Amino acid sequence: METQNGKTVSQNKKAYHDYFVLEEYEAGIELFGTEVKSIRQGRINLKDSWCSIKDGEIFANGMHISPYEHGNIFNRDPLRPKKLLMHKREINRLYGTVKQDGLSLIPLSVYFVKGRAKVKLGLCKGKKLYDKREVAAKKDAQRNIERGLSLRNQ
């Protein structure tokens, strides 16, 4: 799993299933040493994570980073809110759109760029059940078309 910038460690596939991703942003994460080592081992889960904006700062909630095995007393709480690093202007603009339009900020993936952990955030709108069914039907139809073409070429 390579991105154009660096090595992807974890992806939130459930977010693409539950939300329409309207825009994507990149943010740094404020982490401690044992958390970085644990992320490098791929021991991070973004499944039910979301972001909140409080006092001009943005936090990732529900992002589970498993404790590092050799970290003993230096390990932090796996579910503690992690501060995300973005420009103040970007945070204020996101805060306005989230409050007005009823959108959500969801972490989509975590990856490393030049040795630094980054999060791809998505400005998302929730899907209804019929939207999910429609997407599943389109994928199924596309799969059947590709299967038919591959059988014809043999």
C-alpha positions in Angstrom: 0.0 0.0 0.0 1.9 3.0 -1.2 0.5 6.5 -1.5 2.1 9.2 -3.6 3.7 10.7 -0.5 4.7 7.7 1.6 3.9 4.3 3.1 0.3 3.8 4.2 0.0 2.0 7.6 -3.8 1.8 8.1 -7.0 2.6 6.2 -10.5 3.2 7.4 -12.5 1.2 4.8 -15.6 1.5 6.9 -15.6 5.2 6.4 -15.9 4.8 2.6 -18.8 2.4 3.2 -20.7 4.7 5.6 -19.9 8.2 4.2 -19.6 10.1 1.0 -16.1 11.7 1.1 -16.5 15.3 -0.2 -13.0 16.7 0.4 -9.7 15.3 1.8 -7.1 17.0 4.0 -3.7 16.1 5.4 -2.8 16.6 9.0 0.1 15.7 11.3 -0.5 13.8 14.6 0.9 14.7 17.9 2.2 11.4 19.2 4.5 10.0 21.9 7.5 7.8 21.1 5.9 4.4 22.0 2.8 5.3 19.9 5.0 6.0 16.8 6.7 2.6 17.3 3.4 0.9 17.6 2.0 2.6 14.4 5.2 1.6 12.5 4.3 -2.0 13.4 0.8 -1.4 12.0 -1.0 -1.7 15.3 -3.5 1.1 14.8 -7.3 0.9 14.2 -9.3 3.7 12.6 -12.6 1.8 12.4 -14.9 4.0 14.7 -12.7 7.1 14.8 -13.9 10.6 14.2 -12.6 14.2 14.7 -13.8 17.0 16.9 -12.8 20.7 16.9 -12.6 22.4 20.4 -11.1 25.8 21.2 -9.5 26.1 17.8 -7.8 22.7 18.0 -8.7 19.5 16.2 -8.6 16.1 17.9 -9.0 12.5 16.6 -11.2 10.5 18.9 -11.6 6.7 19.0 -8.3 6.2 17.1 -7.0 3.1 18.8 -3.2 2.7 18.9 -2.2 -0.6 20.7 0.4 -0.3 23.5 4.0 -0.9 22.4 5.2 -4.3 23.8 8.5 -2.9 25.0 7.1 0.4 26.2 6.2 -0.5 29.8 5.6 2.7 31.8 5.9 5.0 28.8 2.8 3.6 27.1 -0.2 5.9 26.9 -3.9 5.2 26.9 -4.7 3.6 23.6 -7.9 5.6 23.1 -6.7 9.0 24.3 -7.8 11.9 22.0 -4.8 12.7 19.7 -4.2 16.3 18.7 -4.0 16.8 15.0 -1.7 19.5 13.5 -3.2 21.8 10.9 -3.0 25.5 10.1 -5.3 27.7 12.2 -7.0 29.0 9.0 -7.8 25.4 7.8 -9.2 24.4 11.2 -11.4 27.5 11.3 -12.7 26.8 7.8 -13.4 23.2 8.6 -15.2 24.2 11.9 -17.5 26.5 9.9 -18.4 23.9 7.3 -18.9 21.1 9.9 -21.2 23.3 12.0 -23.2 24.8 9.1 -23.6 21.8 6.7 -23.8 19.0 9.3 -20.8 17.2 7.9 -18.4 15.0 9.8 -14.6 14.9 9.9 -13.4 11.3 9.6 -9.8 9.9 9.6 -9.5 7.9 6.4 -5.9 6.7 6.6 -2.6 7.0 8.5 0.7 7.0 6.7 4.3 8.2 7.0 5.9 11.0 5.0 9.6 11.5 5.6 9.4 9.7 8.9 6.5 11.7 10.2 3.0 10.2 10.8 0.2 11.9 8.9 -3.6 11.4 8.8 -5.8 11.9 5.8 -9.0 13.5 7.0 -12.2 13.3 5.0 -15.0 15.9 5.1 -17.8 13.4 4.9 -21.6 13.3 4.5 -23.4 10.2 5.9 -24.9 7.7 3.5 -28.5 6.5 3.9 -29.3 2.8 3.7 -30.5 3.1 0.1 -27.3 4.9 -0.9 -25.3 1.9 0.4 -27.5 -0.5 -1.5 -27.1 1.5 -4.7 -23.3 1.5 -4.4 -23.3 -2.2 -3.7 -25.5 -2.8 -6.8 -23.1 -0.8 -9.0 -20.1 -2.7 -7.7 -21.8 -6.0 -8.4 -22.8 -5.0 -11.9 -19.3 -3.8 -12.7 -17.9 -7.1 -11.4 -20.3 -9.1 -13.6 -19.3 -7.0 -16.6 -15.6 -7.6 -16.0 -16.2 -11.3 -15.4 -18.0 -11.5 -18.7 -15.3 -9.7 -20.6 -12.6 -11.9 -19.1 -14.5 -15.1 -20.0 -15.0 -13.8 -23.6 -11.2 -13.1 -24.0 -10.2 -16.7 -23.1 
